[in-house]
Amino acid sequence: MIASTLFSVWLIPSAPFQAALQPHIDHLAKTHDAPTFKAHTTLFCGKTSDLEKTKKTLAKLLKNQKPITLKAISLDTSEKYYKTLYIQFEESLLLNQLNQSYHEKINPDSDYTLNPHLSLLYKFLPSEQKKTIASDAWPKITDALYPDKLIRFDTVKLMTDAEEIGPEAVKNWKILDSYNLKK
């Protein structure tokens, strides 16, 4: 049997936005005894039995890709661990096209559905507590995103992923490759 690697494709905010968002992620993690992680938007998740081929294909798909700007529309919560508290973005035709390309060229069997967001906290919490955290955090996050609420992403990272969910899985994520988007 051929071993396969679980992976994710992350879109990483440019340095000014990373600097604005990361302190909020780190503060929420510390306050709620949760894992910290790098600010990102997941574009795709899948499995590969040929990691080198996946890296090359991803590099080809991103060869002429310019940085991507997404508009934050709300701060939401969910019952999902990886979406405890998150910034929801407007739909993006470009992200949908990239996601479709990943499905077609990298992993046609993936059941990943794109829902563009940027998580701020990973932790199972009661609904009321999440709502309180969200109402406290949104004005601070809005201030960090400037008046237009746009976030620019200029790097894509190919990351290891895990089937299990929880803080240990987050701690074990590793960068497999990194791609700078053309300026």
C-alpha positions, 0 to 999 in steps of 0.5 A: 500500500502506498502511503499518502500525506494529508495536506492543506494549502494556506493563503498567508496574509502579507506582513502588515496584516499578519502583524495586525492579526497575529497578536489577536490570535495569540491573545485569544489562545492564551486567554482561552488555553488554546493552541496558537497558529499562524493567521491563514485562510485554507484554500484546499485540503487533500491527500497525496501519494506523491508529495513532490508531484503535488509541490510541482503542480502547486508551483505551476498553478501559482506561477503567475498568481498575483497577491489576493485581497479579500474583504472581511464581512463579519466575525462569526462562531461555529461548533467546528473546532477549526472555526471556533471564532473566525473572520468570514470573507466575501465570496471570491471568484478568484479563490473559487477558481483556484480551489477548482484548479486544485481539485482538478490538478492535485486531488480530484477525490478531495471533499473539501468545500471552500468557505473563505475565512480566517480563524482566530481561535481553535477551542471547543467552547459553549455557544454563549461564551463564543458569542461574548468573545466575538462581540468583544473581539470584533471592534478590535479586529475591525480596527486592525483591518483598517476602515476598508476591512480588506486583507491582502494575502501574498504567500501560499504555504503547503502544510501537513494536515492531520485526521485528528482534531485538537491542539496536538494536531495544530502543534504538529502542523509543518510547512512542506513548501512556500510560494510567494505570489508575484507582486 
